[in-house]
Amino acid sequence: MRAASLGRRAGEGAIDRITPNRWLWGAGVGVAVLALAAVIVALTVNRGVDALDPDTPEGVVQRYLQAIAGGEYEDAYGFLSDEAQADCAADGFIESLDRRGYYREIRFSARLTDVRMRGDSATVRVRIEERYERGGLAYAPLYEPRSGYVEPYRLDRTDAGWRLAEPGYPVWSCPSPPEPKPIREVEA
């Protein structure tokens, strides 16, 4: 029988040491990979929306919806034509948008589908996708948690540019301005 050797050959059973340079090198590569992944996610998830020409009907609809999404209701109201504003009081317009938030939070996205122009009138069709949420969680007690449909926006060319002939989504009903009361004459 051979006697067992008490010595070890190099590399047999010995634990290779990780030098500090190897560890730092590996950590640096790991950080670089995570940074690259974060950049890729940021570029794909938070893609900016291309701004349409504000002097076109589709640009007006885009800015109108962006104003509503941003809570800038007075700005959104400014995109209505004079006739639409005469039929829809500013206070009623803003109240109808504020009221929607009391019973549900709606997150929406909009995508242009079609633009048709006839002289000084235009119809812009937009695909609206809604998601009902409360506290960041999807909910819809009486509805599907998501819905989608095509919403037409009618616009007229005015001296001030293209303006919405009626509010459209998300303002389906807007209280009319109050009728002025006749002034009673008082005899002195």
Residue pairs with C-beta under 8 A, 6 or more apart in sequence:
8 14
49 62
51 59
51 62
52 58
52 59
52 62
52 112
53 59
54 60
54 63
55 161
55 162
56 115
56 162
57 115
57 117
57 122
57 124
57 153
57 155
57 162
58 112
58 115
58 124
59 162
60 79
60 155
60 161
60 162
60 163
60 164
61 112
61 124
61 126
61 153
61 155
61 164
62 110
62 112
63 79
64 76
64 79
64 153
64 164
65 110
65 126
65 169
67 73
67 75
67 76
67 79
68 76
68 97
68 170
69 108
73 93
73 94
73 97
73 98
74 90
74 94
76 93
76 97
77 85
77 90
77 93
77 94
79 163
79 164
80 88
80 93
80 163
80 164
80 166
80 167
81 155
81 156
81 158
81 163
81 164
81 165
82 158
82 163
83 156
83 165
84 163
84 164
84 165
84 166
84 167
86 177
87 166
87 174
87 176
88 166
88 167
88 171
88 174
88 175
88 176
88 177
89 174
89 175
89 176
89 177
89 178
91 175
92 174
92 175
92 176
92 177
93 167
93 171
93 174
95 175
96 171
96 173
96 174
96 175
97 170
97 171
100 106
100 170
104 132
104 134
105 132
105 133
105 134
106 130
106 131
106 132
106 133
106 170
107 130
107 131
107 132
107 133
108 128
108 129
108 130
108 131
108 170
109 128
109 129
110 126
110 127
110 128
110 129
111 126
111 127
111 129
112 124
112 125
112 126
112 127
113 125
113 126
113 127
113 150
114 123
114 124
114 125
115 122
115 123
115 124
115 125
116 122
116 123
116 125
120 156
120 157
121 154
121 155
121 156
121 157
121 165
122 154
122 155
122 156
122 157
122 162
123 152
123 153
123 154
123 155
124 152
124 153
124 155
125 150
125 151
125 152
125 153
126 150
126 151
126 153
126 169
127 148
127 149
127 150
127 151
128 148
128 149
128 150
128 151
128 169
129 146
129 147
129 148
130 146
130 147
130 148
131 138
131 145
131 146
132 138
132 139
132 140
132 143
132 145
132 146
133 139
138 145
138 146
139 145
151 168
151 169
152 168
153 164
153 168
153 169
154 164
154 165
154 166
154 168
155 162
155 163
155 164
155 165
156 162
156 163
156 165
167 174
